[in-house]
């Protein structure tokens, strides 16, 4: 009940502050549960998707948008006015479409799954196209790190006083405890346009980037390692510089405390190439190109298929098809939603099959490193555009891994004495990254248009201490989850 009152308070206070923006929630009429990934259209080819908690936000553009259409698989499509949404206290119920199924699907003969999948494959080139397109989008990444174990130990430091050694070890223990107890999460939101020439060439324009990050909790593996080395340097001769070695490898020729203090912990820009890689990777994997990962899921040599259900989506009949591996190298399972009219796949949901995982290596005994790619799941939702080609309207991809690192470091003084200090850090935990992509508008392009695009190499970002919807007031975005709304940073 507290959550309900909080949500209603948030919605009402938000609306009173930004009258052009509407935030609402879509629920099942019978059981009152939230409906995620429902399509909310403000125009024939514009709109948003509800988030995992059923919420969406739209901009009414100075009240020029008066009605929206809502659709979701298994529910009756709904056309509703903004005024009606307000009268419903911004809670919109949808009714199941089961009664309509009997009217549309009258045959008692069960469709043949091999025939359906054959037609899906035959119509790939007709239903999807990646070449010469412009994808205007909103992108969000959510990154979590959970450290299960973290241990620092100074192993050898004969030239360091016992007092300094005790102080260094005490600070290392304090650092370990801080990291383990921290809720480490950050969020990145991006607005931009991806211009594609073909599957091997694209350009990206970045219009805006915001980031929610607590720099005091920026504990990536590299940052943890750097913080530990900097802390140890505090208790050495700060007038000296040091070489850093791990095992037989020399990492840096000259490192000093002064160098570490001058390093910026708060970068203010991104390399555009990194943002482009993330976005392009999501879209390319969703377009059924020959080399795309989704294209492997419809390969009958790799997966078995079963007709699980027949349902109804936005006034059209759809097949629900389950797939699972038929070979050991196939690792995923999930479902396709296939449109009965044109045999286009309009939705894909997938995850790892049983105990199968992705890439992994175990060099724990030799190099002190172990890694397992143990989470891979996602959702792809497609929408037909004005050229009758399906494009990804919404993409969610979650990747997670287990990591273990046990490393020995030596700091070697750049002096005739070559004094040394050796320390070890052992770290174990899991990281999880969720990426989301919302197609806000789509258009076709040309070779000349593509050639004219000259993307920036560096893009600034806006650092936020808490989520501020006013930063995105005029843009179509993915409504943040409660976790993001509750985020607070002290810096």
C-alpha positions, 0 to 999 in steps of 0.5 A: 500500500505504501508503494501505491501511495508513493507512486500516486504521489509521484505521478500527481506531483510530477504532472502538476510540475510539468503539465505537458507530460503525462505519466501513467501505469497500465495494469491487467483489469482483473488481477491489477498486475502491471503490464510491461512492454505494452506499446503506447502510440501517440501517432501511427509511427511514434510512441513509447513502451511501458517499462517493467513496472508498467509505467510510461511517460509521453509528452503531449506537445502543448496538448496537441496529442489528445488520444493514444492507442495501447496494445499488448499481446493477449489484451484488447487494443485500447484507444483512450483520450488524455482526459480519460487517463486523467479521470482514471487517476493515471491507472489504465486497465486492459482487458484480455483478448481471449474472447476475440480469439474464437472469432478469429481462429476457427480451424481445429487443425493445429498449424504445422511448426515446421511449415511456420518456421520455414515461412519465417525464414523465407520472409526474413529478407522481406520483413527486415532491412538494416541498410540505409536506415536512420534509427532515432533512439533513446538508450539506457544502460544500468550497471551493477557490481556485487563484490562477494569477497575482497581482500588486500594484503601487504606481503613484503615491505622491509623499508616501511616502518611498522607504524606505516604498515599497520596504518596502510593495512587498516586503510586497506581493510576499511576500503575492502569493507566500504566496497563490499557494503556498497550498493554499486550501481550507475545509470547512463541515458543517451539520445541519438541517431544511428545511421546505417549504410549496411551491416558493416558500416554505420555512424552515430550522432549523439544528442545528449547523455546524462549519467547517474553515478556516485563517484565515491562508489565507482568500484570497477575492477580497474578503479579498485586496483587503482585505489589500492595502489594509491593508498599504498603509495601514501605510506611510501616515500612520496618524493620517489617514483615507482615501477609497478609489476604484476608477475613478470609484467611491468605495467608502469615505468613511473608512478607516484602519489603526485601522479595519482592525485592529479588523475581526474576521478570525474571525467566529463565526456565519453568517447563516441565510439564506445556509445556507438558500439553499444547501440549498434550492437543492440540494433544489429543483433535485432535485425536478422542479418546473416551474421546476427545472433537472432538469425541463429535462433531460427536455425533448425540445425541448432534449435528445436521448435514447438508451437506453444500457443496461439494468441492475439496482438493488436487485432492480429493472430500470432503464433507463440513458438518455443525454441530450445537447443538440440545441440550442445553448442546451442545455449539459449531457450525462449519464445518467438511471437510470429505474425500469422499474416506475413510470418514476421517475428514480432517479439523474441524473449530468450535466456540461457537454457538450464545450466548452459553458459556463455564464454568462460575460462578458469586460469585460477591456479596459473594466473589467478583469474576466473570468469564465467559469462553466466547471465544472458537474457533479452527481449526484442519487440518489433514494429512495422514501419511505413515501408512495411519493414519491421524494425526493433521498437524496443530492445532489452539485453541483460549480460552478467558474469562471475569474476575472480581475480587474485593478483600480486603487485610489486612497487619498485622504487626508482632509486639505487636501493630499488626498495620494494613493496609487495601486496596482493589483492583478491577479489570475487563477485558478479556484475550485471549490465542491462541495456535498453533501446527505444526506437523513437522515430525511424526513417530511410536514408540514402548514400548521400545522406550517410556520407554527410554525417560527421559524428563527434569523437568526444561527447560531453555528459551531464552528471546528475546526483538524482534522476531529473525528468526535466532533463528529458521533458521534451523527449520520448524516453523509457520510464525509469524503474523505482531503483533509478528514481530512488538513486541518490549521490553525495557528489 
